[in-house]
């Protein structure tokens, strides 16, 4: 009985991870519903990405996020930052 639970639980986590990864890959990350007057400047999200070693290429606003595109170790990444507190919500390798 315990083995079945472990397998089912692990399988559920794996399925959730795949679905979550798919959502992130499509840019379906929601960061905040706060009004834009509470948002920090976009440059601060870019600075946060640069501080983590990314070569920032562009930044857009999407779904209440700053979506920063950057290159690190030869790969392109999308980093989703909450524009209010600059918390990194998701990182997606492209």
TIDREN-47322 format. One record per atom (N, C-alpha, C, O): residue number from 1; residue in one letter; y, z, x. Coordinates in Angstrom, 1 decimal, padded with zeros to 4 digits. Last residue first. Example, Ala and Ser with C-alpha at 12.3 -4.5 7.8 and 13.67 -1.06 7.14 Angstrom:
BEGIN
> 2 S -002.2 007.1 012.8
> 2 S -001.1 007.1 013.7
> 2 S 000.0 007.9 012.9
> 2 S 001.1 008.0 013.4
> 1 A -005.7 007.8 013.2
> 1 A -004.5 007.8 012.3
> 1 A -003.3 007.8 013.2
> 1 A -003.3 008.5 014.2
This chain:
BEGIN
> 94 X 028.7 -022.8 014.8
> 94 X 028.7 -024.2 014.2
> 94 X 027.8 -025.1 015.0
> 94 X 027.6 -026.2 014.7
> 93 X 028.3 -019.5 014.0
> 93 X 028.2 -020.5 015.0
> 93 X 028.0 -021.8 014.3
> 93 X 027.1 -022.0 013.5
> 92 X 030.4 -017.2 012.5
> 92 X 029.4 -018.3 012.2
> 92 X 029.4 -019.3 013.4
> 92 X 030.5 -019.8 013.7
> 91 X 031.1 -014.0 011.7
> 91 X 031.2 -014.9 012.7
> 91 X 030.1 -015.9 012.5
> 91 X 028.9 -015.5 012.3
> 90 X 033.0 -011.9 009.5
> 90 X 031.9 -012.7 009.8
> 90 X 032.2 -013.6 010.9
> 90 X 033.3 -014.0 011.2
> 89 X 035.1 -010.0 009.6
> 89 X 034.2 -010.0 008.5
> 89 X 032.9 -010.8 008.7
> 89 X 031.8 -010.4 008.3
> 88 X 037.1 -008.1 011.5
> 88 X 036.2 -009.3 011.6
> 88 X 035.2 -009.1 010.6
> 88 X 034.3 -008.3 010.7
> 87 X 040.2 -006.9 010.4
> 87 X 038.7 -006.6 010.6
> 87 X 038.0 -007.9 010.6
> 87 X 038.2 -008.8 009.7
> 86 X 042.9 -007.0 009.9
> 86 X 042.3 -007.8 011.0
> 86 X 040.9 -007.4 011.3
> 86 X 040.4 -007.7 012.5
> 85 X 044.0 -006.0 007.6
> 85 X 043.7 -005.0 008.7
> 85 X 043.0 -005.7 009.9
> 85 X 042.7 -005.0 010.9
> 84 X 044.8 -008.4 006.3
> 84 X 045.5 -007.1 006.1
> 84 X 045.3 -006.2 007.3
> 84 X 046.2 -005.6 007.9
> 83 X 043.0 -010.5 006.7
> 83 X 044.4 -010.6 007.2
> 83 X 045.3 -009.4 007.1
> 83 X 046.4 -009.3 007.6
> 82 X 039.9 -010.3 008.1
> 82 X 040.7 -009.8 007.0
> 82 X 042.2 -009.8 007.4
> 82 X 042.5 -009.2 008.5
> 81 X 038.6 -013.3 009.6
> 81 X 039.3 -012.0 009.7
> 81 X 040.0 -011.6 008.4
> 81 X 040.5 -012.5 007.7
> 80 X 035.9 -015.0 010.7
> 80 X 036.6 -014.7 009.5
> 80 X 037.2 -013.3 009.6
> 80 X 036.5 -012.3 009.7
> 79 X 035.4 -017.6 012.9
> 79 X 035.5 -016.2 012.8
> 79 X 036.4 -015.9 011.6
> 79 X 037.5 -016.5 011.4
> 78 X 033.2 -020.1 013.9
> 78 X 034.2 -019.7 012.9
> 78 X 034.2 -018.2 012.8
> 78 X 033.2 -017.6 012.6
> 77 X 032.7 -021.7 017.0
> 77 X 032.4 -020.6 016.1
> 77 X 033.6 -020.6 015.1
> 77 X 034.7 -021.0 015.3
> 76 X 031.0 -023.9 019.3
> 76 X 032.1 -023.7 018.3
> 76 X 031.7 -022.6 017.3
> 76 X 030.6 -022.5 016.9
> 75 X 030.1 -023.3 022.7
> 75 X 029.7 -023.5 021.3
> 75 X 030.9 -023.2 020.4
> 75 X 031.8 -022.4 020.7
> 74 X 030.7 -022.7 025.3
> 74 X 030.3 -024.1 025.0
> 74 X 030.0 -024.3 023.6
> 74 X 029.6 -025.5 023.2
> 73 X 031.5 -020.0 025.3
> 73 X 030.2 -020.4 026.0
> 73 X 029.7 -021.8 025.5
> 73 X 028.5 -022.0 025.4
> 72 X 033.4 -020.7 022.5
> 72 X 033.0 -019.6 023.5
> 72 X 031.6 -020.1 024.0
> 72 X 030.7 -020.4 023.2
> 71 X 036.1 -021.8 020.6
> 71 X 034.9 -022.1 021.4
> 71 X 034.7 -021.0 022.4
> 71 X 035.6 -020.5 023.0
> 70 X 037.1 -021.3 017.1
> 70 X 037.2 -021.1 018.6
> 70 X 035.9 -021.5 019.3
> 70 X 034.9 -021.6 018.7
> 69 X 039.0 -020.9 014.2
> 69 X 038.0 -021.7 014.9
> 69 X 038.2 -021.6 016.4
> 69 X 039.3 -021.8 016.9
> 68 X 039.4 -018.5 011.9
> 68 X 039.8 -018.9 013.2
> 68 X 038.6 -019.7 013.8
> 68 X 037.5 -019.2 013.9
> 67 X 040.6 -017.8 008.9
> 67 X 039.4 -018.5 009.5
> 67 X 039.8 -019.1 010.8
> 67 X 040.5 -020.1 010.8
> 66 X 041.7 -015.2 007.3
> 66 X 042.1 -016.0 008.3
> 66 X 040.8 -016.5 008.9
> 66 X 040.0 -015.8 009.4
> 65 X 041.1 -015.0 003.7
> 65 X 040.7 -014.7 005.1
> 65 X 041.6 -015.6 006.0
> 65 X 042.1 -016.7 005.6
> 64 X 041.2 -015.7 001.1
> 64 X 041.8 -014.4 001.4
> 64 X 041.4 -014.0 002.9
> 64 X 041.5 -012.8 003.2
> 63 X 040.0 -018.3 001.2
> 63 X 039.4 -017.2 000.4
> 63 X 039.9 -015.8 000.8
> 63 X 039.1 -014.9 000.9
> 62 X 041.7 -019.2 004.1
> 62 X 040.7 -019.6 003.1
> 62 X 040.1 -018.3 002.5
> 62 X 039.7 -017.4 003.2
> 61 X 043.9 -020.5 006.4
> 61 X 043.7 -019.5 005.4
> 61 X 042.7 -020.0 004.4
> 61 X 042.9 -021.1 003.8
> 60 X 043.0 -021.4 009.8
> 60 X 043.4 -021.7 008.4
> 60 X 043.3 -020.5 007.6
> 60 X 042.6 -019.5 007.9
> 59 X 043.6 -022.3 013.1
> 59 X 043.4 -021.2 012.2
> 59 X 043.8 -021.7 010.8
> 59 X 044.9 -022.3 010.7
> 58 X 042.1 -023.7 016.1
> 58 X 043.0 -023.8 015.0
> 58 X 042.6 -022.6 014.1
> 58 X 041.6 -022.0 014.2
> 57 X 041.1 -022.9 018.7
> 57 X 041.5 -024.3 018.4
> 57 X 042.4 -024.4 017.2
> 57 X 043.4 -025.2 017.3
> 56 X 040.8 -020.5 021.2
> 56 X 041.2 -020.8 019.8
> 56 X 041.7 -022.2 019.7
> 56 X 042.5 -022.6 020.4
> 55 X 038.3 -019.5 022.9
> 55 X 039.3 -020.5 023.1
> 55 X 039.7 -021.0 021.7
> 55 X 039.0 -021.8 021.2
> 54 X 037.3 -016.1 023.0
> 54 X 037.3 -017.4 022.3
> 54 X 038.5 -018.2 022.7
> 54 X 039.6 -017.7 022.9
> 53 X 037.3 -013.5 024.0
> 53 X 036.8 -014.6 024.8
> 53 X 036.7 -015.9 024.2
> 53 X 036.2 -016.8 024.8
> 52 X 038.4 -011.5 022.5
> 52 X 036.9 -011.5 022.6
> 52 X 036.4 -012.7 023.3
> 52 X 035.2 -013.0 023.3
> 51 X 041.0 -012.2 022.6
> 51 X 040.6 -011.0 023.3
> 51 X 039.1 -010.9 023.4
> 51 X 038.6 -010.2 024.3
> 50 X 041.0 -014.4 020.8
> 50 X 041.2 -014.6 022.3
> 50 X 040.8 -013.4 023.1
> 50 X 040.2 -013.6 024.2
> 49 X 040.8 -012.9 018.4
> 49 X 039.7 -013.9 018.9
> 49 X 039.8 -014.1 020.4
> 49 X 038.8 -014.2 021.1
> 48 X 043.2 -011.6 018.5
> 48 X 042.0 -010.8 018.4
> 48 X 040.8 -011.7 018.9
> 48 X 039.9 -011.2 019.6
> 47 X 045.0 -013.8 018.4
> 47 X 045.0 -012.9 019.6
> 47 X 043.7 -012.1 019.6
> 47 X 043.2 -011.8 020.7
> 46 X 044.4 -014.7 015.8
> 46 X 044.2 -015.5 016.9
> 46 X 044.1 -014.7 018.2
> 46 X 043.2 -015.0 019.1
> 45 X 045.4 -012.5 014.4
> 45 X 044.0 -012.9 014.3
> 45 X 043.6 -013.7 015.4
> 45 X 042.5 -013.6 016.0
> 44 X 048.1 -012.8 015.1
> 44 X 047.4 -011.5 015.5
> 44 X 045.9 -011.8 015.4
> 44 X 045.1 -011.2 016.2
> 43 X 049.0 -015.1 014.0
> 43 X 048.8 -015.1 015.4
> 43 X 048.1 -013.8 015.9
> 43 X 047.5 -013.8 017.0
> 42 X 049.3 -014.5 011.3
> 42 X 048.2 -015.3 011.7
> 42 X 047.9 -015.2 013.2
> 42 X 046.8 -015.2 013.6
> 41 X 050.6 -011.3 010.6
> 41 X 050.8 -012.6 011.1
> 41 X 049.5 -013.3 011.6
> 41 X 048.7 -012.6 012.2
> 40 X 049.1 -009.5 007.9
> 40 X 049.7 -009.5 009.2
> 40 X 049.8 -011.0 009.6
> 40 X 049.2 -011.9 009.0
> 39 X 049.8 -009.1 004.4
> 39 X 049.1 -009.7 005.5
> 39 X 049.8 -009.6 006.8
> 39 X 051.1 -009.7 006.8
> 38 X 051.3 -008.2 002.4
> 38 X 050.6 -007.2 003.1
> 38 X 049.9 -007.8 004.3
> 38 X 049.3 -007.0 005.1
> 37 X 052.2 -010.5 001.1
> 37 X 053.3 -009.7 001.8
> 37 X 052.6 -008.5 002.6
> 37 X 053.3 -007.9 003.4
> 36 X 050.0 -011.5 -000.2
> 36 X 050.4 -012.0 001.2
> 36 X 051.5 -011.2 001.9
> 36 X 051.6 -011.3 003.1
> 35 X 048.1 -009.0 -001.8
> 35 X 049.1 -010.0 -001.8
> 35 X 049.5 -010.3 -000.3
> 35 X 049.4 -009.5 000.6
> 34 X 044.5 -008.7 -001.5
> 34 X 045.8 -008.2 -001.3
> 34 X 046.9 -009.3 -001.3
> 34 X 046.6 -010.4 -000.9
> 33 X 041.9 -009.3 -001.5
> 33 X 042.7 -009.8 -002.6
> 33 X 044.1 -009.3 -002.6
> 33 X 044.9 -009.5 -003.5
> 32 X 040.0 -010.4 001.4
> 32 X 040.9 -009.5 000.7
> 32 X 041.5 -010.2 -000.5
> 32 X 041.6 -011.4 -000.6
> 31 X 037.7 -012.0 002.1
> 31 X 038.2 -010.9 002.9
> 31 X 039.1 -009.9 002.2
> 31 X 038.9 -008.7 002.3
> 30 X 034.7 -013.7 001.5
> 30 X 036.0 -013.2 000.9
> 30 X 036.4 -012.0 001.7
> 30 X 035.6 -011.1 002.0
> 29 X 033.2 -016.6 002.5
> 29 X 033.5 -015.2 002.9
> 29 X 034.8 -014.8 002.3
> 29 X 035.8 -015.5 002.4
> 28 X 032.1 -019.2 002.5
> 28 X 032.2 -018.4 001.3
> 28 X 032.3 -016.9 001.7
> 28 X 031.6 -016.1 001.1
> 27 X 031.7 -021.2 004.4
> 27 X 033.0 -020.6 004.3
> 27 X 033.2 -019.7 003.1
> 27 X 034.3 -019.5 002.7
> 26 X 029.1 -022.0 004.7
> 26 X 029.9 -022.8 003.8
> 26 X 031.3 -022.2 003.7
> 26 X 032.1 -022.8 002.9
> 25 X 028.1 -020.0 006.3
> 25 X 028.3 -021.3 006.9
> 25 X 029.1 -022.2 006.0
> 25 X 029.7 -023.2 006.5
> 24 X 028.0 -017.8 004.5
> 24 X 029.0 -017.8 005.6
> 24 X 029.2 -019.2 006.2
> 24 X 030.4 -019.6 006.4
> 23 X 025.8 -018.7 003.0
> 23 X 027.1 -018.5 002.4
> 23 X 028.2 -018.5 003.4
> 23 X 029.3 -019.1 003.2
> 22 X 023.8 -018.8 004.9
> 22 X 024.2 -020.0 004.2
> 22 X 025.6 -019.9 003.6
> 22 X 026.4 -020.8 003.7
> 21 X 023.7 -016.1 005.5
> 21 X 024.0 -017.0 006.5
> 21 X 024.5 -018.3 006.0
> 21 X 025.4 -018.9 006.5
> 20 X 022.7 -015.1 003.1
> 20 X 024.0 -014.7 003.5
> 20 X 024.5 -015.7 004.6
> 20 X 025.7 -016.0 004.6
> 19 X 020.2 -016.3 003.0
> 19 X 021.2 -016.6 002.0
> 19 X 022.6 -016.3 002.4
> 19 X 023.5 -017.0 002.2
> 18 X 019.1 -015.1 005.3
> 18 X 019.2 -016.6 005.2
> 18 X 020.2 -017.0 004.2
> 18 X 021.0 -017.8 004.4
> 17 X 019.2 -012.4 004.5
> 17 X 019.9 -012.9 005.7
> 17 X 020.1 -014.4 005.7
> 17 X 021.1 -014.9 006.1
> 16 X 017.5 -012.4 002.3
> 16 X 018.9 -012.1 002.2
> 16 X 019.7 -012.6 003.3
> 16 X 020.8 -013.1 003.2
> 15 X 015.1 -013.0 003.6
> 15 X 015.6 -013.9 002.6
> 15 X 017.1 -013.7 002.4
> 15 X 017.9 -014.6 002.3
> 14 X 014.8 -010.7 005.2
> 14 X 014.9 -012.0 005.8
> 14 X 015.5 -013.0 004.8
> 14 X 016.4 -013.8 005.2
> 13 X 014.6 -008.7 003.3
> 13 X 015.7 -008.7 004.2
> 13 X 015.9 -010.1 004.9
> 13 X 017.0 -010.5 005.0
> 12 X 012.2 -009.5 002.1
> 12 X 013.5 -009.5 001.3
> 12 X 014.7 -009.5 002.2
> 12 X 015.7 -010.2 001.9
> 11 X 010.4 -009.2 004.2
> 11 X 010.6 -010.5 003.6
> 11 X 011.9 -010.6 002.8
> 11 X 012.6 -011.6 002.8
> 10 X 010.6 -006.4 004.4
> 10 X 011.0 -007.3 005.5
> 10 X 011.3 -008.7 005.0
> 10 X 012.3 -009.3 005.4
> 9 X 009.5 -005.7 001.9
> 9 X 010.8 -005.3 002.3
> 9 X 011.4 -006.2 003.4
> 9 X 012.6 -006.6 003.3
> 8 X 007.0 -006.8 002.1
> 8 X 007.9 -007.2 001.1
> 8 X 009.3 -006.9 001.4
> 8 X 010.2 -007.7 001.2
> 7 X 006.0 -005.4 004.4
> 7 X 006.0 -006.9 004.4
> 7 X 007.0 -007.4 003.4
> 7 X 007.9 -008.2 003.6
> 6 X 006.1 -002.8 003.4
> 6 X 006.8 -003.2 004.6
> 6 X 007.0 -004.7 004.7
> 6 X 008.1 -005.2 005.0
> 5 X 004.5 -002.9 001.2
> 5 X 005.9 -002.6 001.0
> 5 X 006.7 -003.0 002.2
> 5 X 007.7 -003.6 002.1
> 4 X 002.0 -003.5 002.4
> 4 X 002.6 -004.4 001.5
> 4 X 004.1 -004.2 001.3
> 4 X 004.9 -005.1 001.3
> 3 X 001.6 -001.1 003.9
> 3 X 001.8 -002.4 004.6
> 3 X 002.4 -003.4 003.7
> 3 X 003.3 -004.2 004.1
> 2 X 001.3 000.8 001.9
> 2 X 002.4 000.9 002.8
> 2 X 002.7 -000.4 003.5
> 2 X 003.8 -000.8 003.6
> 1 X -001.2 000.0 000.8
> 1 X 000.0 000.0 000.0
> 1 X 001.3 000.0 000.9
> 1 X 002.2 -000.7 000.6
